[in-house]
């Protein structure tokens, strides 16, 4: 592992450990992992590290700057924090996708967001959306992101895969799709 990745992981671990929010672990079984709030379960890709905090699971194999998978349940009122919009039970997947794009565009760290595709999907047997986006970070690195999302009576669920376009995005996309297939609300 490169020195910068190790340094990033150490810093992230220290910040989160000191804050009592969670820690990075290497799961030792292939059994589904439950989210910290007990809202859902997913299977973590073999050999990947897992960080668990609040209502999310963050997974990475070589460091979250190189590739990351995030699964998260948000309360309806906090679903789109950057644009201060809620999700609602019964919202169309296309509406949730539009709010997801607007929320990402409102982040100051993402530049020139391009939606490559916006398709209907199924997650855990429910109607959902699948967005594929490309954008540049503040250093000019091209990143790609896939976001699946759905809303139910308990909240808004999103599953995110993000990696640099060069090498990592295509390398681990199949692992993300396996996580999506394993997603099950509790």
Backbone as numpy.savetxt, mean C-alpha at the origin, in Angstrom:
# Nx Ny Nz CAx CAy CAz Cx Cy Cz
22.94 -6.40 0.74 22.09 -5.22 0.74 22.99 -3.98 0.74
22.62 -3.01 0.01 23.41 -1.78 -0.11 23.34 -0.97 1.20
24.39 -0.21 1.45 24.51 0.55 2.71 23.36 1.52 2.94
22.91 2.19 1.88 21.81 3.15 2.03 20.51 2.47 2.44
20.27 1.27 1.90 19.05 0.54 2.26 19.11 0.15 3.73
20.25 -0.38 4.15 20.41 -0.78 5.55 20.24 0.43 6.45
20.85 1.56 6.07 20.75 2.78 6.86 19.29 3.23 6.97
18.55 3.19 5.85 17.14 3.58 5.86 16.33 2.66 6.77
16.55 1.36 6.65 15.81 0.42 7.49 16.11 0.62 8.97
17.39 0.86 9.30 17.77 1.09 10.69 17.10 2.35 11.23
17.11 3.42 10.46 16.49 4.68 10.89 14.98 4.49 11.07
14.34 3.84 10.07 12.89 3.62 10.18 12.56 2.76 11.39
13.36 1.72 11.60 13.12 0.85 12.75 13.26 1.64 14.05
14.29 2.45 14.15 14.52 3.22 15.38 13.38 4.20 15.64
12.96 4.91 14.60 11.88 5.89 14.76 10.60 5.20 15.22
10.24 4.12 14.56 8.99 3.44 14.91 9.10 2.70 16.23
10.24 2.09 16.51 10.39 1.36 17.77 10.34 2.32 18.95
11.00 3.47 18.82 10.98 4.44 19.90 9.59 5.02 20.10
8.84 5.11 19.02 7.48 5.64 19.12 6.47 4.61 19.58
6.92 3.36 19.75 6.01 2.32 20.20 5.00 1.91 19.15
5.26 2.23 17.88 4.29 1.96 16.83 4.44 0.58 16.21
5.57 -0.06 16.33 5.75 -1.35 15.71 7.21 -1.58 15.38
7.48 -2.70 14.70 8.85 -3.01 14.32 8.87 -3.89 13.09
10.01 -3.94 12.42 10.20 -4.80 11.26 10.46 -6.22 11.75
9.80 -7.18 11.14 10.01 -8.58 11.47 10.03 -9.39 10.18
10.63 -10.55 10.26 10.59 -11.48 9.14 9.64 -12.60 9.55
8.43 -12.61 8.96 7.45 -13.64 9.34 8.06 -15.04 9.14
7.79 -15.93 10.08 8.39 -17.26 10.00 7.41 -18.33 9.55
6.26 -17.92 9.02 5.33 -18.91 8.49 4.63 -18.33 7.27
4.03 -19.23 6.52 3.30 -18.78 5.34 1.82 -18.56 5.65
1.44 -18.68 6.91 0.05 -18.45 7.31 -0.30 -16.97 7.10
-1.54 -16.66 6.79 -1.93 -15.26 6.63 -1.64 -14.44 7.89
-1.25 -13.19 7.67 -0.95 -12.26 8.77 -2.14 -11.34 8.95
-2.54 -11.16 10.20 -3.67 -10.30 10.52 -3.18 -8.87 10.71
-3.97 -7.91 10.23 -3.64 -6.49 10.42 -3.69 -6.16 11.90
-2.97 -5.11 12.33 -2.94 -4.75 13.75 -4.32 -4.46 14.35
-5.24 -3.97 13.53 -6.58 -3.65 14.04 -7.55 -4.81 13.88
-7.07 -5.95 13.37 -7.93 -7.12 13.21 -8.96 -6.99 12.11
-8.76 -6.10 11.15 -9.73 -5.85 10.09 -9.59 -6.79 8.90
-8.40 -7.32 8.65 -8.15 -8.16 7.47 -6.93 -9.04 7.69
-6.76 -9.99 6.76 -5.58 -10.85 6.74 -5.03 -10.88 5.32
-3.70 -11.01 5.21 -3.02 -11.18 3.93 -1.85 -12.13 4.11
-1.40 -12.70 3.00 -0.20 -13.53 3.02 0.99 -12.66 2.63
2.03 -12.67 3.45 3.23 -11.89 3.20 4.12 -12.69 2.24
4.68 -12.04 1.20 5.57 -12.77 0.30 6.76 -13.39 1.05
7.11 -14.58 0.67 8.21 -15.30 1.31 9.51 -14.50 1.24
10.18 -14.38 2.38 11.46 -13.68 2.44 11.35 -12.17 2.63
10.15 -11.64 2.64 9.96 -10.20 2.79 9.87 -9.83 4.26
10.26 -8.60 4.57 10.13 -8.06 5.92 8.76 -7.41 6.07
8.28 -7.39 7.29 6.95 -6.86 7.58 7.05 -5.84 8.69
6.41 -4.70 8.48 6.26 -3.69 9.51 4.76 -3.54 9.74
4.35 -3.64 10.98 2.95 -3.60 11.33 2.71 -2.46 12.30
1.77 -1.56 11.97 1.47 -0.44 12.86 0.06 0.06 12.60
-0.61 0.45 13.67 -1.94 1.03 13.60 -2.87 0.17 12.75
-3.25 0.62 11.56 -4.18 -0.12 10.72 -3.53 -0.56 9.42
-2.19 -0.65 9.40 -1.54 -1.01 8.14 -0.46 -2.05 8.32
-0.19 -2.74 7.22 0.94 -3.65 7.11 1.80 -3.12 5.97
3.10 -2.97 6.21 4.05 -2.52 5.21 5.02 -3.67 4.98
5.19 -4.07 3.72 6.07 -5.18 3.37 7.12 -4.69 2.39
8.33 -5.21 2.54 9.40 -4.90 1.60 10.44 -6.01 1.64
11.07 -6.22 0.51 12.14 -7.22 0.46 13.51 -6.57 0.57
13.67 -5.43 -0.09 14.99 -4.79 -0.12 14.97 -3.35 0.37
13.92 -2.98 1.07 13.80 -1.63 1.60 12.66 -0.90 0.95
11.88 -0.14 1.71 10.68 0.51 1.18 10.95 1.58 0.12
12.20 2.05 0.00 12.50 2.99 -1.08 12.64 2.26 -2.42
12.90 0.95 -2.37 13.06 0.17 -3.59 11.79 -0.54 -4.00
11.05 -1.08 -3.05 9.74 -1.64 -3.34 9.00 -1.80 -2.04
7.71 -1.55 -2.12 6.89 -1.72 -0.92 5.48 -2.11 -1.31
4.91 -2.89 -0.43 3.50 -3.25 -0.51 2.88 -2.76 0.79
1.80 -2.02 0.68 1.10 -1.51 1.86 -0.35 -1.97 1.77
-0.83 -2.56 2.86 -2.25 -2.89 2.97 -2.78 -2.10 4.16
-3.97 -1.53 3.99 -4.45 -0.61 5.02 -5.96 -0.51 5.01
-6.52 -0.40 6.20 -7.93 -0.05 6.36 -7.97 1.33 6.99
-8.74 2.22 6.39 -8.90 3.56 6.95 -10.37 3.74 7.31
-10.61 4.49 8.37 -11.98 4.85 8.70 -12.51 5.74 7.57
-13.81 5.68 7.34 -14.39 6.45 6.23 -14.00 7.93 6.28
-14.09 8.54 7.46 -13.82 9.98 7.55 -12.35 10.33 7.28
-11.45 9.35 7.36 -10.01 9.60 7.12 -9.51 8.99 5.82
-10.40 8.53 4.97 -10.00 7.77 3.78 -9.08 8.56 2.84
-9.37 9.82 2.65 -8.59 10.64 1.70 -8.10 11.89 2.44
-7.12 11.68 3.29 -6.66 12.71 4.22 -6.10 13.96 3.56
-5.46 13.83 2.40 -4.85 15.00 1.76 -5.87 15.96 1.16
-7.05 15.44 0.80 -8.08 16.30 0.22 -9.28 16.44 1.17
-9.14 15.85 2.36 -10.16 15.95 3.40 -11.55 15.53 2.92
-11.57 14.36 2.25 -12.83 13.79 1.76 -13.00 12.40 2.38
-14.24 12.05 2.71 -14.49 10.71 3.25 -14.84 9.72 2.15
-14.74 8.45 2.49 -15.34 7.41 1.64 -16.68 7.10 2.29
-17.54 6.39 1.56 -18.86 6.05 2.09 -19.23 4.66 1.64
-20.04 4.00 2.44 -20.60 2.71 2.05 -21.40 2.92 0.77
-21.25 2.05 -0.18 -22.03 2.15 -1.41 -21.42 3.03 -2.49
-20.27 3.65 -2.23 -19.62 4.46 -3.28 -19.19 3.54 -4.41
-19.33 4.02 -5.61 -18.87 3.26 -6.77 -17.34 3.16 -6.75
-16.83 2.07 -7.26 -15.38 1.89 -7.32 -14.74 3.02 -8.14
-15.42 3.47 -9.18 -14.87 4.56 -10.01 -14.76 5.86 -9.21
-15.71 6.13 -8.31 -15.63 7.31 -7.45 -14.45 7.21 -6.49
-14.27 6.03 -5.90 -13.15 5.82 -4.99 -11.82 5.98 -5.72
-11.75 5.51 -6.96 -10.53 5.65 -7.76 -10.22 7.12 -8.02
-11.23 7.89 -8.38 -11.02 9.32 -8.64 -10.52 10.04 -7.39
-11.10 9.74 -6.24 -10.65 10.35 -5.00 -9.23 9.90 -4.64
-8.89 8.66 -4.95 -7.54 8.16 -4.69 -6.51 8.93 -5.51
-6.80 9.18 -6.78 -5.89 9.96 -7.63 -5.77 11.38 -7.11
-6.90 12.01 -6.78 -6.87 13.38 -6.26 -6.08 13.45 -4.96
-6.22 12.45 -4.12 -5.49 12.41 -2.85 -3.99 12.30 -3.08
-3.59 11.47 -4.04 -2.17 11.32 -4.36 -1.62 12.62 -4.97
-2.39 13.25 -5.83 -1.94 14.51 -6.44 -1.77 15.61 -5.39
-2.52 15.52 -4.30 -2.42 16.53 -3.25 -1.16 16.37 -2.39
-0.49 15.22 -2.49 0.78 15.04 -1.77 1.83 15.89 -2.45
2.56 16.66 -1.70 3.56 17.55 -2.30 4.78 16.80 -2.82
4.95 15.54 -2.43 6.15 14.79 -2.83 6.02 14.10 -4.18
4.83 14.06 -4.74 4.62 13.36 -6.01 4.43 14.35 -7.14
5.21 14.20 -8.18 5.18 15.14 -9.29 4.73 14.46 -10.58
3.97 15.17 -11.39 3.57 14.71 -12.72 2.90 13.34 -12.71
1.85 13.19 -11.95 1.16 11.91 -11.86 0.42 11.64 -13.16
0.64 10.44 -13.69 0.00 10.00 -14.91 -0.75 8.71 -14.60
-2.06 8.68 -14.88 -2.83 7.46 -14.69 -2.68 6.63 -15.95
-2.06 5.47 -15.80 -1.83 4.57 -16.94 -3.04 3.69 -17.21
-3.75 3.31 -16.14 -5.00 2.56 -16.30 -5.84 2.70 -15.05
-7.15 2.59 -15.24 -8.12 2.65 -14.15 -9.19 1.63 -14.52
-9.15 0.47 -13.85 -10.03 -0.63 -14.21 -10.82 -1.13 -13.01
-11.99 -1.70 -13.28 -12.71 -2.35 -12.19 -11.96 -3.62 -11.78
-12.14 -4.02 -10.54 -11.48 -5.22 -10.03 -12.37 -5.84 -8.97
-11.95 -6.97 -8.49 -12.61 -7.64 -7.37 -11.56 -7.89 -6.30
-11.94 -7.57 -5.06 -11.09 -7.88 -3.92 -11.99 -8.58 -2.91
-11.56 -9.74 -2.47 -12.30 -10.47 -1.45 -13.78 -10.60 -1.85
-14.02 -10.78 -3.15 -15.38 -10.97 -3.65 -16.20 -9.71 -3.82
-15.62 -8.54 -3.57 -16.36 -7.28 -3.70 -15.85 -6.43 -4.84
-16.74 -5.55 -5.33 -16.37 -4.60 -6.37 -15.28 -3.67 -5.85
-14.28 -3.43 -6.67 -13.15 -2.60 -6.29 -12.61 -1.91 -7.54
-11.54 -1.15 -7.36 -10.85 -0.54 -8.50 -9.40 -0.97 -8.48
-8.76 -0.85 -9.66 -7.32 -1.08 -9.79 -6.75 0.06 -10.62
-5.96 0.90 -9.97 -5.29 2.03 -10.62 -3.83 1.67 -10.87
-3.32 2.04 -12.03 -1.89 1.93 -12.30 -1.43 3.35 -12.65
-0.48 3.87 -11.87 -0.02 5.24 -12.05 1.49 5.30 -12.16
1.95 6.37 -12.77 3.38 6.66 -12.85 3.57 8.10 -12.42
4.65 8.34 -11.68 4.97 9.70 -11.27 6.45 9.79 -10.96
6.90 11.01 -10.70 8.31 11.26 -10.39 8.39 11.79 -8.97
9.39 11.33 -8.23 9.58 11.91 -6.90 10.37 13.20 -7.03
10.66 13.85 -5.92 11.33 15.16 -5.95 12.76 15.08 -6.49
13.33 13.87 -6.55 14.67 13.70 -7.09 14.66 13.27 -8.56
13.47 13.19 -9.15 13.35 12.85 -10.55 13.26 11.36 -10.86
13.20 10.52 -9.84 13.11 9.08 -10.04 11.69 8.72 -10.48
11.57 7.93 -11.54 10.27 7.49 -12.02 9.79 6.31 -11.18
8.62 6.49 -10.57 8.01 5.45 -9.75 6.70 5.02 -10.38
6.36 3.76 -10.17 5.05 3.28 -10.59 4.34 2.76 -9.35
3.02 2.93 -9.37 2.21 2.53 -8.23 0.93 1.86 -8.74
0.60 0.75 -8.13 -0.70 0.10 -8.35 -1.47 0.25 -7.05
-2.73 0.65 -7.15 -3.59 0.77 -5.98 -4.89 0.04 -6.27
-5.23 -0.87 -5.37 -6.55 -1.49 -5.36 -7.30 -0.85 -4.20
-8.60 -0.67 -4.34 -9.37 -0.10 -3.25 -10.82 -0.52 -3.27
-11.41 -0.57 -2.07 -12.83 -0.84 -1.93 -13.31 -0.26 -0.61
-14.61 0.02 -0.55 -15.21 0.53 0.68 -16.34 -0.42 1.10
-16.46 -0.63 2.40 -17.58 -1.38 2.95 -18.06 -0.66 4.20
-18.93 -1.28 4.96 -19.49 -0.60 6.14 -18.44 -0.30 7.20
-17.31 -1.01 7.18 -16.27 -0.80 8.20 -15.25 0.26 7.82
-15.14 0.59 6.52 -14.15 1.59 6.12 -13.68 1.43 4.70
-12.56 2.08 4.39 -11.95 2.06 3.06 -10.66 1.26 3.14
-10.54 0.26 2.28 -9.36 -0.60 2.23 -8.58 -0.27 0.97
-7.27 -0.19 1.14 -6.43 0.01 -0.04 -5.21 -0.89 0.05
-4.82 -1.38 -1.10 -3.65 -2.23 -1.22 -2.76 -1.56 -2.26
-1.54 -1.24 -1.88 -0.67 -0.42 -2.71 0.65 -1.15 -2.98
1.09 -1.07 -4.22 2.43 -1.54 -4.57 3.14 -0.38 -5.24
4.34 -0.06 -4.78 5.10 1.03 -5.37 6.57 0.64 -5.46
7.16 0.98 -6.61 8.57 0.70 -6.82 9.08 1.57 -7.97
10.41 1.79 -8.03 10.96 2.49 -9.18 10.67 1.71 -10.46
10.36 2.43 -11.52 10.04 1.79 -12.79 11.19 0.89 -13.25
12.39 1.36 -13.07 13.56 0.59 -13.49 13.71 -0.61 -12.56
13.72 -1.77 -13.09 14.01 -3.05 -12.43 12.97 -3.50 -11.42
12.73 -2.77 -10.35 11.94 -3.29 -9.24 10.45 -3.42 -9.52
9.87 -2.49 -10.27 8.43 -2.54 -10.45 7.99 -3.85 -11.09
8.54 -4.20 -12.21 8.13 -5.44 -12.88 8.62 -6.68 -12.12
9.74 -6.56 -11.44 10.33 -7.69 -10.71 9.39 -8.24 -9.64
8.72 -7.38 -8.89 7.91 -7.82 -7.75 6.41 -7.62 -7.91
5.97 -7.24 -9.10 4.54 -7.02 -9.32 3.73 -8.29 -9.06
4.25 -9.45 -9.46 3.52 -10.70 -9.24 3.35 -11.02 -7.75
4.33 -10.62 -6.94 4.22 -10.83 -5.49 3.07 -9.98 -4.93
2.96 -8.75 -5.43 1.86 -7.88 -5.00 0.51 -8.48 -5.39
0.40 -8.95 -6.63 -0.87 -9.52 -7.07 -1.25 -10.73 -6.22
-0.25 -11.48 -5.75 -0.52 -12.61 -4.84 -1.04 -12.11 -3.49
-0.50 -11.00 -3.01 -0.99 -10.41 -1.76 -2.45 -9.99 -1.94
-2.77 -9.37 -3.08 -4.14 -8.92 -3.35 -5.07 -10.13 -3.34
-4.68 -11.21 -3.99 -5.52 -12.41 -4.05 -5.72 -13.02 -2.66
-4.74 -12.86 -1.78 -4.84 -13.44 -0.44 -5.62 -12.56 0.54
-5.90 -11.31 0.16 -6.58 -10.36 1.04 -7.96 -10.87 1.43
-8.23 -10.85 2.72 -9.54 -11.29 3.22 -9.93 -10.44 4.43
-11.07 -9.77 4.34 -11.58 -8.99 5.46 -12.10 -9.92 6.54
-11.92 -9.50 7.79 -12.34 -10.32 8.93 -13.66 -9.79 9.47
